[in-house]
Amino acid sequence: MRVYVLLYNPGTDNEGIHSLRIGNKDIILMFESFDDATRYALLLEAQDFQRPSVEPIDSREVEEFCKEAGYEWKLVTEGMLEIPPERNLEETDWKPDQQEKMSEEELETIRRRLEKLL
């Protein structure tokens, strides 16, 4: 099934997917509707997040990525109003300006995971 996810810097080496942390769980939202995903992205921007890009993807690819990365996923059905939490992490795992040295093996593993998303 085709769904929509929120990506930061899509198609770059610094690509990231938007997730929620609820308790000790990291959750990726999959939206059935492009309009609902866009509305959520605008709400994030209103909370001073960088505005994510709404990208179409097959839900099985997202689920596979989540299983490999230890994330959970939630399907947001069309018309269901999803609102970002009022409180956000002070520090995220993703750093837009961070230049971290990784081994070629680590980079290749990440590259394969991201390619599966697209």
N, C-alpha and C positions, 0 to 999 in steps of 0.2 A: 504494500500500500504506500502511495506517495504521501509524505508528510513534509512539514517545514520545521527547520531548526534555526537557531540564532547563532551565527558565526561572527567572530571578530577577525578582521584581516583575512578574509577568504582568499584562497589561492596563493598565499604567501608562506614564507618559512616561519612566520610568526602567527599562524592561524590558531584560533582557539574557539571552543564551543561554550556557549553560555550554560551554566549549571546552577542549581540551587543547592545549598547545604541546609538540610533540615536534621537537627540533632547531629548524628555522626554519619549521615547518609548524604551522598552527592547524587543529585537527580538531574537528568537531562529532560527537558520538555520537548515533546513532539506535537506539533499543532496540525490538526486536520485542515484548517483553513488558513490561507495566506493572509487574509484580512485580520484574523485573530492574532496571528504571529506578529504582524506589523504593528498592531495596537499594543501588544506587549513590549515590543522593541521601543516604541515611543514612550511608554511608561518608564522603561529603564533609562532612557535618555533624560526624562524629566527628573530622575533621581541622580543625575550627574554621572551616569555611566557613559562610556563611549557607545554610540549607537551601533548596535549589531546589524548585520546584513541578514535578511530572511532568505534562506536557501532551501530549495526542494531536495529531497533525498528519499530513498526507499527506507521504510521503517525497519526492515530486517537488518539493514546495514548499521543503523543506529543501535539497535538492540545488540548486535554482535560486538560493536565497539564498546558498548556499556559493559557487557559481560567480560570482555578482555581487560578493560580498564578499572573494573570494580565499581562502576556507577550503576545506578538504577535509572529507570526511565518512566515517564508518565505521558500518556496520550491525552492531549487536550482536545476533546471533541468539539466540533464546529458549534459556535454560539456559546460555549462555556466560557464565562469570564474568568480569566486567570489574571491575578494581580501580583506583581513582584512584592516580596516581603518589605515591610517598612524599614527593617534593620538589615543592613548589608555587612558582609565581612569587611573588617578594617583592612585586612591584607589578603589578597587573592593568591592562588597558586600561579596564575598567569601574570606575567610582568611584561607590559608592552615595550619597555625600554631596556629590559635586562638582556645582557649578552652573556650567556652561560656556555662554557666549553663542554661539549659532549663528545663522547667517542663516536667513531663512525658506525659502530654496531648499534648504539643507542639511537642515533639519528635515523638509521635504516629501519629500526623497529617502529619508531614514531611515524616515519614516512609511509610505511606499509599500512599502519592503522588509519592514518588520515586519507590515504588513497581509497581505502575501503569505504570511507564516508561519502566520497564523491563518486 
